[in-house]
Amino acid sequence: MPLSELRKKWWGMNFNVAAEEMRRLDGEPDENEKLKLYGLYKQAIHGDIPAIEDYRPFVSPSLHFYQNRY
């Protein structure tokens, strides 16, 4: 089964089913397919990346000290 066919089915698969389907692929995936698979793997392991709006800006503790001093 080519990776494009697997892509249509993989939403909602559990890990063991997806791993077995990966073993049945016809040949080696190309670089773009490997990158997509790696991205899906990382997302499954670590979850979604927070949006940029969710990050709080870093403020050095000494910033207020130096701003008020001068």
mmCIF file as Biopython writes it, N, C-alpha, C and O atoms, coordinates in Angstrom:
data_model
#
loop_
_atom_site.group_PDB
_atom_site.id
_atom_site.type_symbol
_atom_site.label_atom_id
_atom_site.label_alt_id
_atom_site.label_comp_id
_atom_site.label_asym_id
_atom_site.label_entity_id
_atom_site.label_seq_id
_atom_site.pdbx_PDB_ins_code
_atom_site.Cartn_x
_atom_site.Cartn_y
_atom_site.Cartn_z
_atom_site.occupancy
_atom_site.B_iso_or_equiv
_atom_site.auth_seq_id
_atom_site.auth_asym_id
_atom_site.pdbx_PDB_model_num
ATOM 1   N N  . MET A ? 1  ? 0.854  -1.178 0.000  1.0 0.0 1  A 1 
ATOM 2   C CA . MET A ? 1  ? 0.000  0.000  0.000  1.0 0.0 1  A 1 
ATOM 3   C C  . MET A ? 1  ? 0.898  1.239  0.000  1.0 0.0 1  A 1 
ATOM 4   O O  . MET A ? 1  ? 1.790  1.330  0.844  1.0 0.0 1  A 1 
ATOM 5   N N  . PRO A ? 2  ? 0.702  2.182  -0.901 1.0 0.0 2  A 1 
ATOM 6   C CA . PRO A ? 2  ? 1.500  3.413  -0.887 1.0 0.0 2  A 1 
ATOM 7   C C  . PRO A ? 2  ? 1.121  4.296  0.297  1.0 0.0 2  A 1 
ATOM 8   O O  . PRO A ? 2  ? 0.032  4.176  0.857  1.0 0.0 2  A 1 
ATOM 9   N N  . LEU A ? 3  ? 2.031  5.173  0.662  1.0 0.0 3  A 1 
ATOM 10  C CA . LEU A ? 3  ? 1.808  6.053  1.811  1.0 0.0 3  A 1 
ATOM 11  C C  . LEU A ? 3  ? 0.606  6.956  1.601  1.0 0.0 3  A 1 
ATOM 12  O O  . LEU A ? 3  ? -0.089 7.280  2.564  1.0 0.0 3  A 1 
ATOM 13  N N  . SER A ? 4  ? 0.340  7.369  0.373  1.0 0.0 4  A 1 
ATOM 14  C CA . SER A ? 4  ? -0.815 8.237  0.114  1.0 0.0 4  A 1 
ATOM 15  C C  . SER A ? 4  ? -2.120 7.535  0.482  1.0 0.0 4  A 1 
ATOM 16  O O  . SER A ? 4  ? -3.050 8.180  0.967  1.0 0.0 4  A 1 
ATOM 17  N N  . GLU A ? 5  ? -2.203 6.229  0.260  1.0 0.0 5  A 1 
ATOM 18  C CA . GLU A ? 5  ? -3.394 5.467  0.658  1.0 0.0 5  A 1 
ATOM 19  C C  . GLU A ? 5  ? -3.487 5.366  2.170  1.0 0.0 5  A 1 
ATOM 20  O O  . GLU A ? 5  ? -4.570 5.478  2.744  1.0 0.0 5  A 1 
ATOM 21  N N  . LEU A ? 6  ? -2.348 5.154  2.810  1.0 0.0 6  A 1 
ATOM 22  C CA . LEU A ? 6  ? -2.330 5.046  4.267  1.0 0.0 6  A 1 
ATOM 23  C C  . LEU A ? 6  ? -2.754 6.357  4.911  1.0 0.0 6  A 1 
ATOM 24  O O  . LEU A ? 6  ? -3.433 6.361  5.938  1.0 0.0 6  A 1 
ATOM 25  N N  . ARG A ? 7  ? -2.347 7.476  4.301  1.0 0.0 7  A 1 
ATOM 26  C CA . ARG A ? 7  ? -2.674 8.792  4.842  1.0 0.0 7  A 1 
ATOM 27  C C  . ARG A ? 7  ? -4.186 8.981  4.939  1.0 0.0 7  A 1 
ATOM 28  O O  . ARG A ? 7  ? -4.675 9.607  5.879  1.0 0.0 7  A 1 
ATOM 29  N N  . LYS A ? 8  ? -4.918 8.450  3.983  1.0 0.0 8  A 1 
ATOM 30  C CA . LYS A ? 8  ? -6.378 8.589  3.991  1.0 0.0 8  A 1 
ATOM 31  C C  . LYS A ? 8  ? -7.006 7.820  5.146  1.0 0.0 8  A 1 
ATOM 32  O O  . LYS A ? 8  ? -8.073 8.200  5.627  1.0 0.0 8  A 1 
ATOM 33  N N  . LYS A ? 9  ? -6.360 6.739  5.600  1.0 0.0 9  A 1 
ATOM 34  C CA . LYS A ? 9  ? -6.943 5.879  6.623  1.0 0.0 9  A 1 
ATOM 35  C C  . LYS A ? 9  ? -6.434 6.157  8.032  1.0 0.0 9  A 1 
ATOM 36  O O  . LYS A ? 9  ? -7.076 5.730  8.991  1.0 0.0 9  A 1 
ATOM 37  N N  . TRP A ? 10 ? -5.312 6.852  8.202  1.0 0.0 10 A 1 
ATOM 38  C CA . TRP A ? 10 ? -4.658 6.825  9.506  1.0 0.0 10 A 1 
ATOM 39  C C  . TRP A ? 10 ? -5.336 7.658  10.577 1.0 0.0 10 A 1 
ATOM 40  O O  . TRP A ? 10 ? -5.055 7.448  11.757 1.0 0.0 10 A 1 
ATOM 41  N N  . TRP A ? 11 ? -6.215 8.592  10.234 1.0 0.0 11 A 1 
ATOM 42  C CA . TRP A ? 11 ? -6.885 9.364  11.274 1.0 0.0 11 A 1 
ATOM 43  C C  . TRP A ? 11 ? -7.803 8.449  12.056 1.0 0.0 11 A 1 
ATOM 44  O O  . TRP A ? 11 ? -8.665 7.790  11.475 1.0 0.0 11 A 1 
ATOM 45  N N  . GLY A ? 12 ? -7.631 8.401  13.347 1.0 0.0 12 A 1 
ATOM 46  C CA . GLY A ? 12 ? -8.444 7.561  14.205 1.0 0.0 12 A 1 
ATOM 47  C C  . GLY A ? 12 ? -7.848 6.183  14.466 1.0 0.0 12 A 1 
ATOM 48  O O  . GLY A ? 12 ? -8.423 5.401  15.224 1.0 0.0 12 A 1 
ATOM 49  N N  . MET A ? 13 ? -6.706 5.868  13.855 1.0 0.0 13 A 1 
ATOM 50  C CA . MET A ? 13 ? -6.068 4.572  14.113 1.0 0.0 13 A 1 
ATOM 51  C C  . MET A ? 13 ? -5.405 4.590  15.481 1.0 0.0 13 A 1 
ATOM 52  O O  . MET A ? 13 ? -4.976 5.643  15.955 1.0 0.0 13 A 1 
ATOM 53  N N  . ASN A ? 14 ? -5.321 3.434  16.111 1.0 0.0 14 A 1 
ATOM 54  C CA . ASN A ? 14 ? -4.498 3.378  17.312 1.0 0.0 14 A 1 
ATOM 55  C C  . ASN A ? 14 ? -3.061 3.076  16.888 1.0 0.0 14 A 1 
ATOM 56  O O  . ASN A ? 14 ? -2.812 2.772  15.721 1.0 0.0 14 A 1 
ATOM 57  N N  . PHE A ? 15 ? -2.128 3.155  17.815 1.0 0.0 15 A 1 
ATOM 58  C CA . PHE A ? 15 ? -0.718 3.051  17.472 1.0 0.0 15 A 1 
ATOM 59  C C  . PHE A ? 15 ? -0.377 1.698  16.859 1.0 0.0 15 A 1 
ATOM 60  O O  . PHE A ? 15 ? 0.326  1.641  15.850 1.0 0.0 15 A 1 
ATOM 61  N N  . ASN A ? 16 ? -0.858 0.617  17.446 1.0 0.0 16 A 1 
ATOM 62  C CA . ASN A ? 16 ? -0.490 -0.716 16.957 1.0 0.0 16 A 1 
ATOM 63  C C  . ASN A ? 16 ? -0.975 -0.955 15.531 1.0 0.0 16 A 1 
ATOM 64  O O  . ASN A ? 16 ? -0.263 -1.552 14.724 1.0 0.0 16 A 1 
ATOM 65  N N  . VAL A ? 17 ? -2.166 -0.498 15.224 1.0 0.0 17 A 1 
ATOM 66  C CA . VAL A ? 17 ? -2.688 -0.649 13.859 1.0 0.0 17 A 1 
ATOM 67  C C  . VAL A ? 17 ? -1.858 0.193  12.896 1.0 0.0 17 A 1 
ATOM 68  O O  . VAL A ? 17 ? -1.505 -0.271 11.812 1.0 0.0 17 A 1 
ATOM 69  N N  . ALA A ? 18 ? -1.543 1.432  13.286 1.0 0.0 18 A 1 
ATOM 70  C CA . ALA A ? 18 ? -0.738 2.308  12.426 1.0 0.0 18 A 1 
ATOM 71  C C  . ALA A ? 18 ? 0.659  1.732  12.215 1.0 0.0 18 A 1 
ATOM 72  O O  . ALA A ? 18 ? 1.189  1.801  11.106 1.0 0.0 18 A 1 
ATOM 73  N N  . ALA A ? 19 ? 1.266  1.164  13.264 1.0 0.0 19 A 1 
ATOM 74  C CA . ALA A ? 19 ? 2.603  0.575  13.131 1.0 0.0 19 A 1 
ATOM 75  C C  . ALA A ? 19 ? 2.574  -0.615 12.173 1.0 0.0 19 A 1 
ATOM 76  O O  . ALA A ? 19 ? 3.483  -0.779 11.359 1.0 0.0 19 A 1 
ATOM 77  N N  . GLU A ? 20 ? 1.551  -1.432 12.266 1.0 0.0 20 A 1 
ATOM 78  C CA . GLU A ? 20 ? 1.433  -2.579 11.351 1.0 0.0 20 A 1 
ATOM 79  C C  . GLU A ? 20 ? 1.241  -2.110 9.910  1.0 0.0 20 A 1 
ATOM 80  O O  . GLU A ? 20 ? 1.809  -2.696 8.989  1.0 0.0 20 A 1 
ATOM 81  N N  . GLU A ? 21 ? 0.454  -1.070 9.711  1.0 0.0 21 A 1 
ATOM 82  C CA . GLU A ? 21 ? 0.262  -0.531 8.356  1.0 0.0 21 A 1 
ATOM 83  C C  . GLU A ? 21 ? 1.573  0.037  7.809  1.0 0.0 21 A 1 
ATOM 84  O O  . GLU A ? 21 ? 1.841  -0.077 6.613  1.0 0.0 21 A 1 
ATOM 85  N N  . MET A ? 22 ? 2.385  0.642  8.666  1.0 0.0 22 A 1 
ATOM 86  C CA . MET A ? 22 ? 3.678  1.175  8.218  1.0 0.0 22 A 1 
ATOM 87  C C  . MET A ? 22 ? 4.595  0.045  7.756  1.0 0.0 22 A 1 
ATOM 88  O O  . MET A ? 22 ? 5.348  0.211  6.796  1.0 0.0 22 A 1 
ATOM 89  N N  . ARG A ? 23 ? 4.536  -1.096 8.428  1.0 0.0 23 A 1 
ATOM 90  C CA . ARG A ? 23 ? 5.370  -2.235 8.025  1.0 0.0 23 A 1 
ATOM 91  C C  . ARG A ? 23 ? 4.966  -2.778 6.657  1.0 0.0 23 A 1 
ATOM 92  O O  . ARG A ? 23 ? 5.779  -3.399 5.972  1.0 0.0 23 A 1 
ATOM 93  N N  . ARG A ? 24 ? 3.740  -2.553 6.263  1.0 0.0 24 A 1 
ATOM 94  C CA . ARG A ? 24 ? 3.234  -3.083 4.991  1.0 0.0 24 A 1 
ATOM 95  C C  . ARG A ? 24 ? 3.413  -2.119 3.820  1.0 0.0 24 A 1 
ATOM 96  O O  . ARG A ? 24 ? 2.959  -2.421 2.716  1.0 0.0 24 A 1 
ATOM 97  N N  . LEU A ? 25 ? 4.047  -0.990 4.019  1.0 0.0 25 A 1 
ATOM 98  C CA . LEU A ? 25 ? 4.222  -0.020 2.934  1.0 0.0 25 A 1 
ATOM 99  C C  . LEU A ? 25 ? 5.019  -0.626 1.789  1.0 0.0 25 A 1 
ATOM 100 O O  . LEU A ? 25 ? 5.890  -1.471 1.997  1.0 0.0 25 A 1 
ATOM 101 N N  . ASP A ? 26 ? 4.707  -0.181 0.583  1.0 0.0 26 A 1 
ATOM 102 C CA . ASP A ? 26 ? 5.454  -0.614 -0.596 1.0 0.0 26 A 1 
ATOM 103 C C  . ASP A ? 26 ? 6.715  0.231  -0.707 1.0 0.0 26 A 1 
ATOM 104 O O  . ASP A ? 26 ? 6.653  1.384  -1.133 1.0 0.0 26 A 1 
ATOM 105 N N  . GLY A ? 27 ? 7.834  -0.321 -0.335 1.0 0.0 27 A 1 
ATOM 106 C CA . GLY A ? 27 ? 9.097  0.390  -0.470 1.0 0.0 27 A 1 
ATOM 107 C C  . GLY A ? 27 ? 9.333  1.419  0.616  1.0 0.0 27 A 1 
ATOM 108 O O  . GLY A ? 27 ? 8.563  1.547  1.568  1.0 0.0 27 A 1 
ATOM 109 N N  . GLU A ? 28 ? 10.412 2.140  0.445  1.0 0.0 28 A 1 
ATOM 110 C CA . GLU A ? 28 ? 10.850 3.158  1.407  1.0 0.0 28 A 1 
ATOM 111 C C  . GLU A ? 28 ? 10.166 4.488  1.101  1.0 0.0 28 A 1 
ATOM 112 O O  . GLU A ? 28 ? 10.117 4.890  -0.061 1.0 0.0 28 A 1 
ATOM 113 N N  . PRO A ? 29 ? 9.632  5.188  2.122  1.0 0.0 29 A 1 
ATOM 114 C CA . PRO A ? 29 ? 9.043  6.512  1.876  1.0 0.0 29 A 1 
ATOM 115 C C  . PRO A ? 29 ? 10.123 7.508  1.437  1.0 0.0 29 A 1 
ATOM 116 O O  . PRO A ? 29 ? 11.280 7.386  1.839  1.0 0.0 29 A 1 
ATOM 117 N N  . ASP A ? 30 ? 9.744  8.494  0.610  1.0 0.0 30 A 1 
ATOM 118 C CA . ASP A ? 30 ? 10.717 9.511  0.205  1.0 0.0 30 A 1 
ATOM 119 C C  . ASP A ? 30 ? 10.931 10.499 1.360  1.0 0.0 30 A 1 
ATOM 120 O O  . ASP A ? 30 ? 10.299 10.381 2.409  1.0 0.0 30 A 1 
ATOM 121 N N  . GLU A ? 31 ? 11.821 11.466 1.158  1.0 0.0 31 A 1 
ATOM 122 C CA . GLU A ? 31 ? 12.195 12.391 2.237  1.0 0.0 31 A 1 
ATOM 123 C C  . GLU A ? 31 ? 11.004 13.189 2.765  1.0 0.0 31 A 1 
ATOM 124 O O  . GLU A ? 31 ? 10.860 13.343 3.978  1.0 0.0 31 A 1 
ATOM 125 N N  . ASN A ? 32 ? 10.147 13.700 1.874  1.0 0.0 32 A 1 
ATOM 126 C CA . ASN A ? 32 ? 8.980  14.472 2.321  1.0 0.0 32 A 1 
ATOM 127 C C  . ASN A ? 32 ? 8.030  13.613 3.140  1.0 0.0 32 A 1 
ATOM 128 O O  . ASN A ? 32 ? 7.489  14.072 4.146  1.0 0.0 32 A 1 
ATOM 129 N N  . GLU A ? 33 ? 7.824  12.388 2.723  1.0 0.0 33 A 1 
ATOM 130 C CA . GLU A ? 33 ? 6.948  11.488 3.471  1.0 0.0 33 A 1 
ATOM 131 C C  . GLU A ? 33 ? 7.542  11.158 4.836  1.0 0.0 33 A 1 
ATOM 132 O O  . GLU A ? 33 ? 6.823  11.077 5.832  1.0 0.0 33 A 1 
ATOM 133 N N  . LYS A ? 34 ? 8.869  10.968 4.875  1.0 0.0 34 A 1 
ATOM 134 C CA . LYS A ? 34 ? 9.527  10.704 6.160  1.0 0.0 34 A 1 
ATOM 135 C C  . LYS A ? 34 ? 9.370  11.890 7.102  1.0 0.0 34 A 1 
ATOM 136 O O  . LYS A ? 34 ? 9.131  11.709 8.296  1.0 0.0 34 A 1 
ATOM 137 N N  . LEU A ? 35 ? 9.506  13.102 6.571  1.0 0.0 35 A 1 
ATOM 138 C CA . LEU A ? 35 ? 9.352  14.291 7.409  1.0 0.0 35 A 1 
ATOM 139 C C  . LEU A ? 35 ? 7.929  14.413 7.948  1.0 0.0 35 A 1 
ATOM 140 O O  . LEU A ? 35 ? 7.735  14.776 9.108  1.0 0.0 35 A 1 
ATOM 141 N N  . LYS A ? 36 ? 6.941  14.115 7.119  1.0 0.0 36 A 1 
ATOM 142 C CA . LYS A ? 36 ? 5.550  14.159 7.578  1.0 0.0 36 A 1 
ATOM 143 C C  . LYS A ? 36 ? 5.299  13.113 8.655  1.0 0.0 36 A 1 
ATOM 144 O O  . LYS A ? 36 ? 4.644  13.390 9.659  1.0 0.0 36 A 1 
ATOM 145 N N  . LEU A ? 37 ? 5.823  11.913 8.442  1.0 0.0 37 A 1 
ATOM 146 C CA . LEU A ? 37 ? 5.656  10.852 9.433  1.0 0.0 37 A 1 
ATOM 147 C C  . LEU A ? 37 ? 6.350  11.211 10.741 1.0 0.0 37 A 1 
ATOM 148 O O  . LEU A ? 37 ? 5.810  10.966 11.821 1.0 0.0 37 A 1 
ATOM 149 N N  . TYR A ? 38 ? 7.544  11.790 10.647 1.0 0.0 38 A 1 
ATOM 150 C CA . TYR A ? 38 ? 8.264  12.197 11.850 1.0 0.0 38 A 1 
ATOM 151 C C  . TYR A ? 38 ? 7.498  13.290 12.589 1.0 0.0 38 A 1 
ATOM 152 O O  . TYR A ? 38 ? 7.427  13.276 13.818 1.0 0.0 38 A 1 
ATOM 153 N N  . GLY A ? 39 ? 6.929  14.232 11.851 1.0 0.0 39 A 1 
ATOM 154 C CA . GLY A ? 39 ? 6.124  15.284 12.476 1.0 0.0 39 A 1 
ATOM 155 C C  . GLY A ? 39 ? 4.910  14.720 13.188 1.0 0.0 39 A 1 
ATOM 156 O O  . GLY A ? 39 ? 4.574  15.159 14.288 1.0 0.0 39 A 1 
ATOM 157 N N  . LEU A ? 40 ? 4.249  13.752 12.573 1.0 0.0 40 A 1 
ATOM 158 C CA . LEU A ? 40 ? 3.100  13.112 13.224 1.0 0.0 40 A 1 
ATOM 159 C C  . LEU A ? 40 ? 3.531  12.334 14.461 1.0 0.0 40 A 1 
ATOM 160 O O  . LEU A ? 40 ? 2.832  12.325 15.475 1.0 0.0 40 A 1 
ATOM 161 N N  . TYR A ? 41 ? 4.686  11.681 14.369 1.0 0.0 41 A 1 
ATOM 162 C CA . TYR A ? 41 ? 5.216  10.949 15.519 1.0 0.0 41 A 1 
ATOM 163 C C  . TYR A ? 41 ? 5.487  11.907 16.681 1.0 0.0 41 A 1 
ATOM 164 O O  . TYR A ? 41 ? 5.084  11.645 17.814 1.0 0.0 41 A 1 
ATOM 165 N N  . LYS A ? 42 ? 6.174  13.020 16.393 1.0 0.0 42 A 1 
ATOM 166 C CA . LYS A ? 42 ? 6.495  13.983 17.453 1.0 0.0 42 A 1 
ATOM 167 C C  . LYS A ? 42 ? 5.230  14.580 18.049 1.0 0.0 42 A 1 
ATOM 168 O O  . LYS A ? 42 ? 5.159  14.797 19.259 1.0 0.0 42 A 1 
ATOM 169 N N  . GLN A ? 43 ? 4.235  14.847 17.218 1.0 0.0 43 A 1 
ATOM 170 C CA . GLN A ? 43 ? 2.987  15.396 17.722 1.0 0.0 43 A 1 
ATOM 171 C C  . GLN A ? 43 ? 2.272  14.378 18.604 1.0 0.0 43 A 1 
ATOM 172 O O  . GLN A ? 43 ? 1.664  14.744 19.610 1.0 0.0 43 A 1 
ATOM 173 N N  . ALA A ? 44 ? 2.343  13.111 18.232 1.0 0.0 44 A 1 
ATOM 174 C CA . ALA A ? 44 ? 1.708  12.072 19.050 1.0 0.0 44 A 1 
ATOM 175 C C  . ALA A ? 44 ? 2.416  11.916 20.388 1.0 0.0 44 A 1 
ATOM 176 O O  . ALA A ? 44 ? 1.770  11.670 21.407 1.0 0.0 44 A 1 
ATOM 177 N N  . ILE A ? 45 ? 3.733  12.057 20.394 1.0 0.0 45 A 1 
ATOM 178 C CA . ILE A ? 45 ? 4.502  11.891 21.623 1.0 0.0 45 A 1 
ATOM 179 C C  . ILE A ? 45 ? 4.379  13.118 22.524 1.0 0.0 45 A 1 
ATOM 180 O O  . ILE A ? 45 ? 4.173  12.977 23.729 1.0 0.0 45 A 1 
ATOM 181 N N  . HIS A ? 46 ? 4.502  14.327 21.952 1.0 0.0 46 A 1 
ATOM 182 C CA . HIS A ? 46 ? 4.572  15.552 22.747 1.0 0.0 46 A 1 
ATOM 183 C C  . HIS A ? 46 ? 3.302  16.380 22.723 1.0 0.0 46 A 1 
ATOM 184 O O  . HIS A ? 46 ? 3.166  17.298 23.531 1.0 0.0 46 A 1 
ATOM 185 N N  . GLY A ? 47 ? 2.383  16.098 21.844 1.0 0.0 47 A 1 
ATOM 186 C CA . GLY A ? 47 ? 1.152  16.880 21.758 1.0 0.0 47 A 1 
ATOM 187 C C  . GLY A ? 47 ? 1.322  18.092 20.857 1.0 0.0 47 A 1 
ATOM 188 O O  . GLY A ? 47 ? 2.375  18.300 20.255 1.0 0.0 47 A 1 
ATOM 189 N N  . ASP A ? 48 ? 0.270  18.878 20.780 1.0 0.0 48 A 1 
ATOM 190 C CA . ASP A ? 48 ? 0.297  20.066 19.936 1.0 0.0 48 A 1 
ATOM 191 C C  . ASP A ? 48 ? 1.276  21.097 20.480 1.0 0.0 48 A 1 
ATOM 192 O O  . ASP A ? 48 ? 1.485  21.194 21.689 1.0 0.0 48 A 1 
ATOM 193 N N  . ILE A ? 49 ? 1.869  21.860 19.580 1.0 0.0 49 A 1 
ATOM 194 C CA . ILE A ? 49 ? 2.740  22.959 19.968 1.0 0.0 49 A 1 
ATOM 195 C C  . ILE A ? 49 ? 1.850  24.129 20.348 1.0 0.0 49 A 1 
ATOM 196 O O  . ILE A ? 49 ? 0.919  24.455 19.611 1.0 0.0 49 A 1 
ATOM 197 N N  . PRO A ? 50 ? 2.112  24.774 21.488 1.0 0.0 50 A 1 
ATOM 198 C CA . PRO A ? 50 ? 1.274  25.916 21.862 1.0 0.0 50 A 1 
ATOM 199 C C  . PRO A ? 50 ? 1.387  27.050 20.844 1.0 0.0 50 A 1 
ATOM 200 O O  . PRO A ? 50 ? 2.438  27.248 20.235 1.0 0.0 50 A 1 
ATOM 201 N N  . ALA A ? 51 ? 0.311  27.777 20.672 1.0 0.0 51 A 1 
ATOM 202 C CA . ALA A ? 51 ? 0.319  28.922 19.767 1.0 0.0 51 A 1 
ATOM 203 C C  . ALA A ? 51 ? 1.245  29.999 20.325 1.0 0.0 51 A 1 
ATOM 204 O O  . ALA A ? 51 ? 1.502  30.044 21.528 1.0 0.0 51 A 1 
ATOM 205 N N  . ILE A ? 52 ? 1.740  30.859 19.451 1.0 0.0 52 A 1 
ATOM 206 C CA . ILE A ? 52 ? 2.668  31.907 19.878 1.0 0.0 52 A 1 
ATOM 207 C C  . ILE A ? 52 ? 2.021  32.829 20.905 1.0 0.0 52 A 1 
ATOM 208 O O  . ILE A ? 52 ? 2.708  33.403 21.750 1.0 0.0 52 A 1 
ATOM 209 N N  . GLU A ? 53 ? 0.703  32.971 20.831 1.0 0.0 53 A 1 
ATOM 210 C CA . GLU A ? 53 ? 0.008  33.833 21.787 1.0 0.0 53 A 1 
ATOM 211 C C  . GLU A ? 53 ? 0.021  33.234 23.192 1.0 0.0 53 A 1 
ATOM 212 O O  . GLU A ? 53 ? -0.173 33.954 24.171 1.0 0.0 53 A 1 
ATOM 213 N N  . ASP A ? 54 ? 0.247  31.933 23.300 1.0 0.0 54 A 1 
ATOM 214 C CA . ASP A ? 54 ? 0.242  31.271 24.601 1.0 0.0 54 A 1 
ATOM 215 C C  . ASP A ? 54 ? 1.549  31.439 25.364 1.0 0.0 54 A 1 
ATOM 216 O O  . ASP A ? 54 ? 1.603  31.168 26.563 1.0 0.0 54 A 1 
ATOM 217 N N  . TYR A ? 55 ? 2.604  31.884 24.682 1.0 0.0 55 A 1 
ATOM 218 C CA . TYR A ? 55 ? 3.881  32.080 25.352 1.0 0.0 55 A 1 
ATOM 219 C C  . TYR A ? 55 ? 3.891  33.435 26.052 1.0 0.0 55 A 1 
ATOM 220 O O  . TYR A ? 55 ? 3.499  34.449 25.473 1.0 0.0 55 A 1 
ATOM 221 N N  . ARG A ? 56 ? 4.340  33.437 27.292 1.0 0.0 56 A 1 
ATOM 222 C CA . ARG A ? 56 ? 4.493  34.711 27.996 1.0 0.0 56 A 1 
ATOM 223 C C  . ARG A ? 56 ? 5.881  35.261 27.672 1.0 0.0 56 A 1 
ATOM 224 O O  . ARG A ? 56 ? 6.844  34.499 27.596 1.0 0.0 56 A 1 
ATOM 225 N N  . PRO A ? 57 ? 5.991  36.558 27.482 1.0 0.0 57 A 1 
ATOM 226 C CA . PRO A ? 57 ? 7.315  37.115 27.195 1.0 0.0 57 A 1 
ATOM 227 C C  . PRO A ? 57 ? 8.229  36.962 28.409 1.0 0.0 57 A 1 
ATOM 228 O O  . PRO A ? 57 ? 7.788  37.078 29.552 1.0 0.0 57 A 1 
ATOM 229 N N  . PHE A ? 58 ? 9.494  36.703 28.145 1.0 0.0 58 A 1 
ATOM 230 C CA . PHE A ? 58 ? 10.464 36.570 29.227 1.0 0.0 58 A 1 
ATOM 231 C C  . PHE A ? 58 ? 10.859 37.958 29.707 1.0 0.0 58 A 1 
ATOM 232 O O  . PHE A ? 58 ? 11.261 38.807 28.912 1.0 0.0 58 A 1 
ATOM 233 N N  . VAL A ? 59 ? 10.745 38.180 30.983 1.0 0.0 59 A 1 
ATOM 234 C CA . VAL A ? 59 ? 11.170 39.443 31.586 1.0 0.0 59 A 1 
ATOM 235 C C  . VAL A ? 59 ? 12.204 39.096 32.636 1.0 0.0 59 A 1 
ATOM 236 O O  . VAL A ? 59 ? 11.926 38.364 33.586 1.0 0.0 59 A 1 
ATOM 237 N N  . SER A ? 60 ? 13.385 39.625 32.455 1.0 0.0 60 A 1 
ATOM 238 C CA . SER A ? 60 ? 14.465 39.362 33.390 1.0 0.0 60 A 1 
ATOM 239 C C  . SER A ? 60 ? 14.125 39.951 34.752 1.0 0.0 60 A 1 
ATOM 240 O O  . SER A ? 60 ? 13.610 41.067 34.820 1.0 0.0 60 A 1 
ATOM 241 N N  . PRO A ? 61 ? 14.396 39.237 35.833 1.0 0.0 61 A 1 
ATOM 242 C CA . PRO A ? 61 ? 14.128 39.785 37.169 1.0 0.0 61 A 1 
ATOM 243 C C  . PRO A ? 61 ? 14.908 41.066 37.442 1.0 0.0 61 A 1 
ATOM 244 O O  . PRO A ? 61 ? 14.458 41.918 38.209 1.0 0.0 61 A 1 
ATOM 245 N N  . SER A ? 62 ? 16.064 41.202 36.824 1.0 0.0 62 A 1 
ATOM 246 C CA . SER A ? 62 ? 16.869 42.397 37.070 1.0 0.0 62 A 1 
ATOM 247 C C  . SER A ? 62 ? 16.434 43.579 36.207 1.0 0.0 62 A 1 
ATOM 248 O O  . SER A ? 62 ? 16.936 44.687 36.400 1.0 0.0 62 A 1 
ATOM 249 N N  . LEU A ? 63 ? 15.521 43.378 35.266 1.0 0.0 63 A 1 
ATOM 250 C CA . LEU A ? 63 ? 15.086 44.452 34.386 1.0 0.0 63 A 1 
ATOM 251 C C  . LEU A ? 63 ? 14.481 45.602 35.174 1.0 0.0 63 A 1 
ATOM 252 O O  . LEU A ? 63 ? 14.828 46.760 34.946 1.0 0.0 63 A 1 
ATOM 253 N N  . HIS A ? 64 ? 13.584 45.295 36.093 1.0 0.0 64 A 1 
ATOM 254 C CA . HIS A ? 64 ? 12.944 46.346 36.884 1.0 0.0 64 A 1 
ATOM 255 C C  . HIS A ? 64 ? 13.961 47.065 37.761 1.0 0.0 64 A 1 
ATOM 256 O O  . HIS A ? 64 ? 13.865 48.276 37.961 1.0 0.0 64 A 1 
ATOM 257 N N  . PHE A ? 65 ? 14.927 46.328 38.280 1.0 0.0 65 A 1 
ATOM 258 C CA . PHE A ? 65 ? 15.958 46.934 39.117 1.0 0.0 65 A 1 
ATOM 259 C C  . PHE A ? 65 ? 16.730 47.990 38.329 1.0 0.0 65 A 1 
ATOM 260 O O  . PHE A ? 65 ? 16.928 49.104 38.814 1.0 0.0 65 A 1 
ATOM 261 N N  . TYR A ? 66 ? 17.163 47.647 37.123 1.0 0.0 66 A 1 
ATOM 262 C CA . TYR A ? 66 ? 17.947 48.584 36.329 1.0 0.0 66 A 1 
ATOM 263 C C  . TYR A ? 66 ? 17.090 49.713 35.768 1.0 0.0 66 A 1 
ATOM 264 O O  . TYR A ? 66 ? 17.580 50.833 35.629 1.0 0.0 66 A 1 
ATOM 265 N N  . GLN A ? 67 ? 15.835 49.456 35.443 1.0 0.0 67 A 1 
ATOM 266 C CA . GLN A ? 67 ? 14.969 50.520 34.945 1.0 0.0 67 A 1 
ATOM 267 C C  . GLN A ? 67 ? 14.706 51.557 36.032 1.0 0.0 67 A 1 
ATOM 268 O O  . GLN A ? 67 ? 14.703 52.756 35.756 1.0 0.0 67 A 1 
ATOM 269 N N  . ASN A ? 68 ? 14.489 51.111 37.245 1.0 0.0 68 A 1 
ATOM 270 C CA . ASN A ? 68 ? 14.195 52.031 38.340 1.0 0.0 68 A 1 
ATOM 271 C C  . ASN A ? 68 ? 15.444 52.713 38.872 1.0 0.0 68 A 1 
ATOM 272 O O  . ASN A ? 68 ? 15.349 53.769 39.498 1.0 0.0 68 A 1 
ATOM 273 N N  . ARG A ? 69 ? 16.584 52.144 38.641 1.0 0.0 69 A 1 
ATOM 274 C CA . ARG A ? 69 ? 17.832 52.687 39.171 1.0 0.0 69 A 1 
ATOM 275 C C  . ARG A ? 69 ? 18.299 53.894 38.365 1.0 0.0 69 A 1 
ATOM 276 O O  . ARG A ? 69 ? 18.869 54.827 38.931 1.0 0.0 69 A 1 
ATOM 277 N N  . TYR A ? 70 ? 18.067 53.891 37.067 1.0 0.0 70 A 1 
ATOM 278 C CA . TYR A ? 70 ? 18.605 54.970 36.225 1.0 0.0 70 A 1 
ATOM 279 C C  . TYR A ? 70 ? 17.515 55.842 35.715 1.0 0.0 70 A 1 
ATOM 280 O O  . TYR A ? 70 ? 17.780 56.801 34.990 1.0 0.0 70 A 1 
#
